[in-house]
């Protein structure tokens, strides 16, 4: 698995067009667009990472996914009716 994760990180490092940082969010506007990390955690507790895995980062919009997951766990599918 680690070899696969390394291959993905290597391919991304070579990619010329990697998008733009969200400069309308001040914290994200300072991020080096060349940074990339990929991590995979398996159900048996193994963690595989490559790239800038030890670099701290702001979670900004991705935090919405965690909040949605909590809400779905508490309310269930009825959440979508609102």
Secondary structure, 3 states (H helix, E strand, C coil): CHHHHHHHHHHHHHCCCCCCCCCCCHHHHCCCCCCCEEEEECCCCCEEEEECCCCCCCCHHHHHHHHHHHHHHHHHHHHHHC
